[in-house]
Amino acid sequence: MKNIQYLLTCIFLLSLSGCNKFLDILPDDKPVLEDAFKDKYNAEKYLFTCYRFLPVFANPHYTLGLSGGGDIIYNERNRGAGLSAGPPAPMMIFLKGNNAVNPYANFWDGTNGAIRNYWQGIRHCNVFLEHIRLEDGGPRDLDEMLRTQWIAEVTAIKAYLHFCLLQLYGPIPIVDKVIPISAKDEEIDVYREPVDQVVDYIVHTLDEAIEGLPDLNQLDVVSEWGRFTKTIARCIKAKTLVLAASPIFNNNNYYNGYKDKRGVDLFPVGDSQARWERALTACDEAVRSAELDGAHILISTDGGNGAIQGVNSTNISDITKAMVSLRQAVTESWNPEVIWATNESTTTLQQWSSMLSNAEWFNFGAVVPTHLGQRQSPTINVVEMFYSSHGVPIEEDMDWESNGWYQNRYKTQLPDAGHTEYFIKTGEETAILHFNRSLRFYASVGFDGGIWEGRQKALSEASFPNMMKNFGSGFKLSEDYTGYPYSGYLTKKLSPLGATYTDTRITLVTQPYSFPIIRLADIHLLLAECLNEVGGPGKTDSQGHDAYFYLDQIRARVGMEGVVDSWNKYALPAYKSKPNDINGLRDIIRRERMNELAFEGHFYYDVRRWLIAENMFNKPILGWNKDGENKQDFYNIRVLLQPRFSMKDYLMPIRTNTLLQNRNLVQNPGW
């Protein structure tokens, strides 16, 4: 009976999302709702309902950061491997641009590719918070310490959902309570609140939650990891304040004078250094909290738990250790670098990211393979952002200039002995662009002829992707047959070291992992960014560390020298002093984030908060020739897309019909 009552409650609450108002409307007659909180068992179910409205973090069908950021591209014509209706909504934003009539990935209303309605999630959080306390009719069999923790968790979820909406839409309504059905229109038709007011609300709500949240060591490893902790909440607070301090909301003249129907300015005016100082304090606190939890930059001590045959803790080379460490920082569940991860399935992400060898493809048998569908394909534009082997951008590297590598980067050559041991398969002709790159590049990007370490093979027998037409990882047969890497690259980083295919029938042997939402390297880079913005290269945090310290820690993991030494030794004369001033170091920190966090879902949000997306997405998006059946034909640059991006695209549009339903809402600028 309890299960039936709980189901009825959920059905009733879900039905509210179909009404014209997105607000929390609570009926006066609510016996069913109260019954959901009459005991611990049912209240815990409602707690998990609140968690269920967190974003989908690890599925490229629905995750904006994984398939909508512009770092990855699919072919709009490709309808195979689960995309019979065409590319997912996040990718369509990149391919076609968004619209206000029926926006792609409409998280405001939970439509058109957005399987989460964030307002509905906030509604559930408010219902929980208004019924869980004992004085509000909450369960009497619930321990008070546990009640306090659950209240803190749901408070944190509510704050995080507001943060997600702020990232996408800028100024939003603040919804902090349930509104009774007897409320008048003026109580229901809310206004969007100014960005600074929304930020203050999120920060205040997170501070309130932190008081009652557990530390990581108080969680049960088996059943509770992934739920909110003090450190997770502090990291979200830091991200909120960094967003508020970033150029999108800090001194963005495009939004100046944009008011709502009350005449209230919705965006901050002028450049506020205080925003960066506030963000710096929050990032410092988040890093210290993570360190107390035992978080540290992961350095692997083996070959990926046996994924590379013959490599173990006694014989692993520095090069293998560097590449394995970065991949394991992402694909080893709850490793010490992970602060927050999701336990949702990564099967689709692995299928779309993992390579298929020629032998595996040619031996698939007569049955159409169900697990075929390599698709998660970085653009050449993004591939070129990875550093050289000297740890500087290839366009700033002295050797890349003097040896003609940069000018001839789209030409091909055979690998020498210096590359065949770890990076490029012997005898495989490949682009000069793939030579003399950083270990982070080789760990992150799967390319034609490149060694793909792991897959239960020794390095001497390592697999490699062949991206030409009708070969292992290339375009096959037709656009309707299966997926393929449109640009000629794969996100190797997102494929676990042990993931591979069976010898026949092309069955993917996945290696389930908890996809990281926040890892320590992310927060280190935010802290470095804040230090530089507040006081330049010389500014230090509470531990006396400057921005170089955090950058160099992350770079050391993948065998790079420190920032100052790298630019001084290896950069062209015009760039040697780049790390020494605030503007140059800003560019380095941004490039470092693009390299370190590539393909993990951060790129979409970073290029928007920095206001650099217009520069990146108003130029041709490049890839290799998918129809090339040999090296000569494949290695021809193709324009895959000519996107258009303007100032209005930094924020998502609100659906026109939603604006008609609530006349107090105003559309985002430009839409």
C-alpha positions in Angstrom: 0.0 0.0 0.0 2.9 2.4 0.9 4.4 1.8 -2.6 1.1 2.6 -4.3 0.6 5.7 -2.2 4.1 6.9 -3.1 3.6 6.2 -6.7 0.4 8.2 -6.7 2.2 11.1 -5.0 4.9 11.0 -7.7 2.3 10.9 -10.5 0.4 13.8 -9.0 3.5 15.9 -8.6 4.8 15.1 -12.1 1.5 16.1 -13.5 2.1 19.6 -12.2 4.9 20.1 -14.7 2.4 19.9 -17.5 0.6 23.0 -16.2 1.1 26.4 -17.6 3.2 27.5 -14.6 6.5 26.0 -13.7 6.3 27.0 -10.1 5.7 24.8 -7.0 1.9 24.7 -6.7 0.7 22.7 -3.7 -2.9 21.7 -3.3 -4.8 22.6 -0.1 -6.1 19.0 0.2 -2.9 17.0 0.4 -3.4 13.7 2.3 -1.6 11.7 -0.3 1.4 14.0 -0.2 1.6 13.9 3.6 1.4 10.1 3.5 4.7 10.1 1.5 6.5 11.5 4.6 4.8 9.5 7.3 7.7 7.1 7.8 11.4 6.8 7.1 11.0 4.3 4.3 8.8 6.5 2.1 10.6 9.7 3.0 13.9 8.1 1.8 12.2 7.3 -1.5 11.3 10.9 -1.9 14.9 11.9 -1.1 16.0 9.7 -4.0 13.3 11.3 -6.2 15.1 14.7 -5.6 18.4 13.1 -6.6 16.8 11.8 -9.7 16.4 15.3 -11.0 20.1 16.0 -11.1 21.4 16.5 -14.6 22.4 13.5 -16.8 26.2 13.8 -16.8 27.5 10.9 -18.8 25.2 10.2 -21.8 26.0 12.1 -25.0 22.3 11.7 -26.0 21.4 14.2 -23.3 24.5 15.8 -21.8 25.1 19.2 -23.2 28.7 19.3 -22.2 29.5 16.0 -23.9 27.9 16.5 -27.3 26.9 20.2 -27.6 30.1 22.1 -26.8 31.7 22.3 -30.2 34.7 20.2 -29.3 32.9 17.1 -30.6 31.1 16.7 -33.9 28.7 14.2 -35.4 27.5 14.2 -39.0 23.9 15.4 -39.2 23.3 12.8 -42.0 24.5 9.9 -39.9 21.4 8.0 -38.7 23.0 4.7 -37.7 23.7 3.2 -34.2 20.8 4.5 -32.3 20.3 7.9 -34.0 17.5 7.1 -36.4 15.9 10.5 -35.7 19.2 12.3 -36.2 21.8 13.8 -33.9 20.8 14.3 -30.2 19.5 17.8 -29.2 22.8 19.0 -27.7 24.6 18.3 -31.0 21.9 20.0 -33.0 22.6 23.3 -31.1 26.1 23.2 -32.4 25.1 22.0 -35.9 22.1 24.2 -36.5 22.0 26.8 -33.7 19.1 27.1 -31.2 15.7 28.8 -31.6 13.1 30.3 -29.3 10.0 28.5 -30.7 11.1 25.0 -29.7 14.6 25.2 -28.2 16.9 22.2 -28.3 17.8 20.8 -24.9 15.1 22.9 -23.2 16.0 22.3 -19.6 13.6 25.1 -18.5 10.6 23.1 -19.6 12.2 19.6 -19.9 11.5 19.2 -23.6 13.1 18.6 -26.9 16.1 16.5 -25.8 16.2 17.6 -22.2 15.0 14.7 -20.1 15.3 16.7 -16.9 13.0 19.6 -16.1 15.1 21.5 -13.5 12.2 23.5 -12.2 10.3 20.2 -11.5 13.4 19.0 -9.6 13.4 22.2 -7.5 9.7 21.7 -6.9 10.3 18.2 -5.4 13.1 19.6 -3.3 10.8 22.3 -1.8 8.1 19.7 -1.2 10.6 17.5 0.7 11.9 20.4 2.8 8.5 21.5 3.8 7.3 18.1 4.9 10.4 16.2 6.3 10.7 18.1 9.6 8.9 16.5 12.6 6.9 19.7 13.2 5.7 19.6 9.6 4.3 16.1 9.9 7.6 14.3 8.9 8.4 10.7 9.8 8.7 10.0 13.5 10.9 7.0 13.1 13.6 9.0 11.4 16.8 9.6 13.5 17.3 13.4 14.0 20.9 13.3 12.8 19.8 11.5 9.6 16.9 14.0 9.2 19.4 16.9 9.4 21.6 15.2 6.8 18.8 14.6 4.4 17.6 18.2 4.8 21.1 19.3 3.9 21.3 17.0 0.9 18.1 18.2 -0.6 19.0 21.9 0.2 22.3 21.3 -1.8 20.4 19.7 -4.7 18.0 22.7 -4.8 21.0 25.1 -4.9 22.7 23.0 -7.6 19.7 23.0 -9.8 19.5 26.8 -9.5 23.2 26.9 -10.5 22.5 24.7 -13.6 19.8 27.1 -14.7 22.1 30.1 -14.0 24.8 28.6 -16.2 22.3 28.1 -19.1 20.0 31.1 -18.8 21.7 33.7 -16.7 19.1 35.6 -14.6 16.4 33.2 -13.4 13.5 33.2 -10.9 14.5 32.1 -7.4 12.1 29.4 -6.3 12.5 28.7 -2.6 9.1 27.6 -1.5 6.0 25.7 -2.5 3.1 27.9 -3.5 -0.5 26.8 -2.5 -3.1 26.4 -5.2 -5.1 29.2 -3.7 -2.3 31.6 -4.7 -3.2 34.5 -7.0 -1.6 35.1 -10.4 0.8 37.7 -9.1 2.3 35.1 -6.7 2.6 32.5 -9.5 3.8 34.7 -12.3 7.3 35.3 -11.0 10.0 37.5 -12.4 13.6 36.6 -13.3 16.0 37.9 -10.6 19.3 39.7 -11.3 22.3 37.6 -11.7 24.0 38.9 -8.5 20.9 38.1 -6.5 20.7 34.6 -7.9 24.4 34.0 -7.1 23.9 35.2 -3.6 20.9 32.9 -3.1 22.8 29.9 -4.4 25.8 30.6 -2.2 23.7 31.2 0.9 21.7 28.0 0.3 24.9 26.0 -0.2 26.4 27.5 3.0 23.2 26.4 4.8 23.5 22.9 3.4 27.2 22.6 4.3 26.4 22.8 8.0 24.5 19.6 7.9 26.3 17.6 5.1 28.6 14.8 6.0 32.3 14.6 5.3 33.4 12.0 2.7 34.6 9.6 5.4 31.2 9.5 6.9 29.6 8.0 3.8 29.2 4.3 3.1 31.5 3.4 0.2 29.2 0.9 -1.3 25.8 2.7 -1.1 26.4 6.4 -0.5 29.3 7.6 -2.7 27.9 10.1 -5.1 25.6 11.8 -2.6 26.4 15.3 -1.5 29.2 16.0 1.0 30.6 19.2 2.4 33.4 19.2 -0.1 31.1 18.8 -3.1 28.9 21.7 -1.9 32.0 23.9 -1.4 33.2 23.0 -5.0 29.7 24.0 -6.4 29.9 27.2 -4.4 33.3 27.9 -5.9 32.1 27.2 -9.4 29.1 29.5 -8.9 31.3 32.4 -7.8 33.8 31.8 -10.6 31.0 31.9 -13.1 29.7 35.2 -11.5 33.3 36.7 -11.8 33.9 35.6 -15.4 33.5 37.9 -18.4 30.0 36.6 -19.3 28.6 38.3 -16.2 31.5 40.6 -15.2 31.8 43.8 -17.3 29.9 42.3 -20.3 28.6 45.5 -22.1 26.3 43.5 -24.3 24.0 43.0 -21.4 24.1 46.5 -20.1 20.7 48.1 -19.5 18.8 44.8 -20.0 15.8 45.1 -17.7 12.7 43.1 -16.9 9.2 44.4 -16.9 9.6 46.0 -13.5 12.5 48.0 -14.8 15.1 46.0 -12.8 18.5 45.5 -14.3 19.1 41.8 -14.7 22.8 41.8 -15.4 25.7 43.3 -13.4 27.1 46.6 -14.5 30.9 47.3 -14.7 34.0 45.3 -13.8 34.0 44.1 -10.2 37.3 42.8 -8.8 35.5 41.9 -5.7 33.8 39.1 -7.6 37.1 37.5 -8.3 38.3 38.0 -4.7 35.1 36.3 -3.5 35.6 33.4 -5.9 39.3 33.1 -4.8 38.2 32.6 -1.2 35.7 29.9 -2.2 38.1 28.0 -4.5 40.7 28.1 -1.7 38.3 26.7 0.8 37.1 24.0 -1.7 40.7 22.8 -2.4 41.5 22.7 1.3 38.3 20.7 2.0 39.1 18.2 -0.8 42.6 17.8 0.6 41.2 17.0 4.0 39.1 14.3 2.4 42.3 12.8 1.0 42.0 14.0 -2.6 45.2 14.3 -4.7 46.3 14.4 -8.3 46.2 10.7 -9.4 49.6 9.2 -10.3 49.1 5.5 -11.5 51.4 2.9 -10.1 50.5 0.1 -12.6 49.4 -0.5 -16.2 45.7 0.1 -15.5 45.0 -2.9 -13.3 46.4 -5.3 -15.8 44.8 -3.7 -18.9 48.3 -3.5 -20.5 49.8 -6.9 -20.5 53.2 -7.2 -19.1 53.1 -3.8 -17.4 52.9 -3.6 -13.6 54.1 -1.5 -10.7 57.7 -2.9 -11.0 58.3 -2.1 -14.6 55.9 0.7 -15.7 57.8 3.4 -17.7 57.3 7.1 -16.9 55.7 7.6 -20.3 53.1 4.8 -19.8 52.5 6.0 -16.2 51.8 9.5 -17.4 49.2 8.4 -20.1 47.6 5.8 -17.9 47.3 8.2 -15.0 45.3 10.8 -17.0 43.0 8.1 -18.4 42.5 6.5 -15.0 41.8 9.9 -13.4 38.6 9.8 -15.5 37.8 6.1 -15.9 38.8 4.6 -12.6 35.8 4.8 -10.4 36.2 7.0 -7.3 39.9 7.3 -7.6 41.6 9.8 -5.1 41.3 12.7 -7.6 37.5 12.4 -8.0 35.5 14.7 -5.7 32.1 14.0 -7.2 31.0 11.4 -9.7 27.8 10.0 -11.1 27.0 6.3 -10.9 24.9 6.4 -14.1 25.7 4.1 -16.9 28.7 5.0 -19.2 27.9 2.2 -21.8 26.9 4.6 -24.6 29.8 6.9 -23.9 32.2 3.9 -24.0 30.7 2.6 -27.2 30.9 5.9 -28.9 34.5 6.5 -27.7 36.2 3.1 -28.0 38.1 2.2 -31.1 37.5 -0.9 -33.3 40.4 -2.6 -34.9 40.5 -3.9 -38.5 40.6 -7.5 -37.2 37.6 -7.0 -35.0 35.6 -5.4 -37.8 36.6 -7.9 -40.5 35.7 -10.8 -38.2 32.2 -9.7 -37.0 30.3 -12.4 -38.8 27.0 -12.2 -40.6 24.9 -10.6 -37.9 24.8 -6.8 -37.9 26.8 -5.8 -34.8 24.7 -4.1 -32.1 27.7 -2.5 -30.3 29.2 -0.9 -33.4 29.0 2.9 -33.3 32.3 4.9 -32.8 31.1 8.5 -32.9 32.5 10.7 -30.2 34.8 12.6 -32.5 36.9 15.7 -31.6 37.4 18.3 -34.3 40.8 19.1 -35.8 40.3 22.6 -34.3 40.3 21.1 -30.8 43.1 18.5 -31.6 45.3 21.4 -32.5 44.8 23.0 -29.0 46.7 20.2 -27.3 50.3 21.1 -26.4 53.5 20.1 -28.2 55.8 17.6 -26.5 57.5 20.6 -24.9 54.2 21.6 -23.1 53.5 24.8 -25.1 51.0 25.4 -27.9 52.2 24.0 -31.2 51.8 27.5 -32.8 54.1 28.9 -30.1 56.7 26.1 -30.1 60.1 27.0 -31.4 60.9 23.6 -32.8 57.5 23.3 -34.5 58.3 26.6 -36.3 61.9 25.9 -37.2 61.4 22.4 -38.4 58.3 23.3 -40.5 56.1 21.0 -38.5 53.4 23.6 -37.9 53.3 24.8 -41.5 53.2 21.2 -42.8 51.0 19.7 -40.0 48.4 18.3 -42.4 51.0 16.4 -44.5 51.8 12.8 -43.6 54.9 10.8 -42.8 55.9 7.4 -41.3 56.9 7.2 -37.7 60.5 7.1 -36.5 61.8 5.0 -33.6 61.1 7.8 -31.2 57.4 7.4 -31.8 56.8 3.8 -32.5 57.3 2.5 -28.9 54.4 4.4 -27.3 52.6 6.6 -29.8 52.3 5.5 -33.4 52.1 2.0 -34.8 55.2 0.9 -36.8 54.6 1.4 -40.5 51.5 3.5 -40.1 51.6 6.7 -42.1 49.9 9.5 -40.3 49.7 13.3 -40.1 52.6 15.4 -38.9 50.0 16.9 -36.6 50.2 13.7 -34.6 54.0 13.8 -34.0 55.8 15.5 -31.2 52.7 16.1 -29.1 52.2 16.1 -25.3 51.6 12.9 -23.5 48.2 14.4 -22.6 47.4 14.4 -26.3 48.3 10.8 -26.7 46.3 9.8 -23.7 43.2 11.8 -24.8 42.9 11.5 -28.5 42.5 8.4 -30.7 43.9 9.0 -34.2 44.6 7.1 -37.4 47.6 4.8 -36.8 48.0 5.9 -33.1 48.7 3.3 -30.5 45.8 2.6 -28.2 47.3 1.3 -25.0 45.3 -1.2 -23.0 42.6 -3.5 -24.3 44.3 -6.4 -22.6 47.3 -6.2 -25.0 51.0 -5.7 -24.6 52.4 -2.4 -25.9 54.3 -4.3 -28.6 51.0 -5.8 -29.8 48.9 -2.7 -29.2 45.7 -2.0 -31.2 45.4 1.0 -33.3 42.5 2.7 -35.1 42.3 2.8 -38.8 40.0 5.7 -39.7 39.8 5.2 -43.5 36.5 4.2 -45.2 35.4 0.6 -44.6 38.2 0.0 -42.1 38.0 -0.8 -38.4 37.1 2.6 -37.0 36.2 4.4 -40.2 33.0 5.2 -42.0 31.3 2.0 -43.2 28.9 1.2 -46.0 26.3 4.0 -45.5 25.1 6.8 -43.2 22.3 4.5 -41.9 24.5 1.6 -41.1 26.4 2.7 -38.0 28.1 5.5 -36.3 31.6 6.6 -37.1 34.1 9.4 -36.1 33.2 12.2 -38.5 36.4 14.1 -38.1 38.7 11.1 -38.0 39.4 11.2 -34.3 38.0 9.5 -31.1 37.9 10.5 -27.5 40.2 7.8 -26.3 40.3 9.4 -22.8 36.7 8.4 -22.1 37.3 4.7 -23.0 38.6 2.7 -20.0 42.0 1.0 -20.4 40.3 -2.4 -20.2 37.4 -1.7 -22.6 37.7 -3.8 -25.8 35.7 -5.8 -28.3 35.3 -9.6 -28.6 37.0 -11.2 -31.6 33.7 -11.9 -33.3 30.2 -10.4 -33.5 31.7 -7.1 -32.3 30.4 -7.2 -28.7 31.9 -4.4 -26.6 33.3 -5.6 -23.3 32.8 -2.5 -21.2 34.5 -1.5 -18.0 31.8 0.4 -16.0 33.0 3.5 -14.2 31.6 6.4 -12.3 32.0 9.4 -14.6 33.6 12.3 -12.8 31.6 15.5 -12.4 34.2 17.3 -10.4 37.8 16.2 -10.0 40.6 17.9 -8.1 42.4 19.1 -11.3 39.3 21.1 -12.2 39.3 22.9 -8.9 43.0 23.4 -8.9 42.7 25.2 -12.3 39.8 27.3 -11.0 41.9 28.3 -8.1 44.9 29.2 -10.4 42.5 31.3 -12.5 41.2 33.2 -9.5 44.7 33.8 -8.2 45.8 35.3 -11.5 42.7 37.4 -11.9 43.0 38.8 -8.4 46.7 39.6 -8.3 48.5 38.2 -11.3 51.3 35.6 -11.2 52.6 36.7 -7.8 49.3 36.3 -5.9 49.2 33.5 -3.3 46.5 31.6 -1.5 46.1 30.6 2.2 48.9 28.1 1.8 51.3 30.5 0.1 50.9 28.8 -3.3 50.6 30.8 -6.5 49.0 29.9 -9.8 52.1 28.3 -11.1 52.1 25.9 -8.3 48.7 24.4 -9.2 49.4 24.5 -13.0 52.8 22.7 -12.5 51.3 20.0 -10.3 48.8 19.1 -13.0 51.4 19.3 -15.7 53.9 17.1 -13.8 51.4 14.2 -13.9 51.8 14.0 -17.7 55.6 14.6 -17.7 55.6 18.3 -18.6 58.0 20.9 -17.1 56.6 23.9 -15.2 54.9 26.7 -17.0 57.7 29.3 -16.7 60.5 26.8 -17.7 58.5 25.5 -20.6 57.8 28.8 -22.2 61.3 30.1 -21.4 63.0 27.1 -23.0 60.8 26.1 -25.9 58.6 29.0 -27.0 59.3 31.3 -29.8 60.9 34.6 -28.7 57.7 36.5 -28.9 56.1 34.2 -26.3 58.9 33.4 -23.9 57.7 36.0 -21.3 54.0 35.0 -21.7 53.7 33.4 -18.2 55.0 36.6 -16.5 52.0 38.8 -16.7 48.3 38.5 -16.0 47.1 38.5 -19.6 49.6 35.9 -20.8 49.0 33.7 -17.8 45.3 34.0 -18.3 45.6 32.5 -21.8 47.9 29.7 -20.4 45.4 28.8 -17.7 42.5 28.7 -20.2 44.5 26.5 -22.6 45.5 24.3 -19.6 41.8 23.7 -18.8 41.1 22.8 -22.4 44.0 20.3 -22.4 43.5 18.7 -19.0 39.7 18.6 -18.9 39.2 17.8 -22.6 36.0 15.9 -23.5 34.8 15.7 -19.9 31.9 18.2 -20.4 33.6 21.5 -19.3 34.4 23.0 -22.7 30.8 24.1 -23.4 30.7 26.1 -20.2 34.2 27.4 -20.2 34.3 29.0 -23.6 31.0 30.7 -22.8 31.9 32.1 -19.5 35.2 33.4 -21.0 33.3 35.0 -23.9 35.5 33.4 -26.5 33.0 31.2 -28.2 32.4 33.8 -31.0 36.1 33.6 -31.9 36.1 29.8 -31.9 32.8 29.1 -33.7 32.7 31.6 -36.5 35.4 29.8 -38.4 35.3 26.5 -40.3 35.2 23.3 -38.2 37.7 20.9 -39.7 38.2 17.1 -40.1 39.8 14.5 -42.3 38.0 13.0 -45.4 35.8 10.2 -44.1 35.3 8.9 -47.6 39.1 8.3 -48.1 39.8 4.7 -48.7 43.6 5.1 -48.6 46.0 7.3 -46.8 46.4 9.7 -49.7 42.6 10.3 -49.9 41.9 10.2 -46.2 44.4 12.9 -45.3 42.7 15.8 -47.0 41.2 18.5 -44.9 37.5 18.9 -45.1 35.2 21.6 -43.8 32.7 19.7 -41.7 30.7 22.6 -40.6 30.6 26.4 -40.9 28.8 27.4 -37.6 27.4 30.7 -36.8 27.7 32.0 -33.2 26.7 35.5 -32.0 26.4 37.2 -28.6 22.8 35.9 -28.1 24.1 32.3 -28.2 26.0 32.6 -24.9 22.7 32.0 -23.1 19.9 29.7 -24.0 16.5 31.0 -25.2 13.4 30.6 -23.2 10.6 29.0 -25.2 8.2 31.5 -26.6 5.2 29.6 -25.3 6.6 29.8 -21.8 6.9 33.5 -22.1 3.2 33.7 -23.1 2.2 31.7 -20.1 4.0 34.0 -17.7 3.9 37.5 -18.9 6.4 38.6 -16.2 9.2 36.7 -17.8 11.4 38.4 -20.4 13.4 36.6 -23.1 17.2 36.5 -23.1 19.0 39.2 -25.1 19.0 38.7 -28.8 16.3 36.0 -28.9 
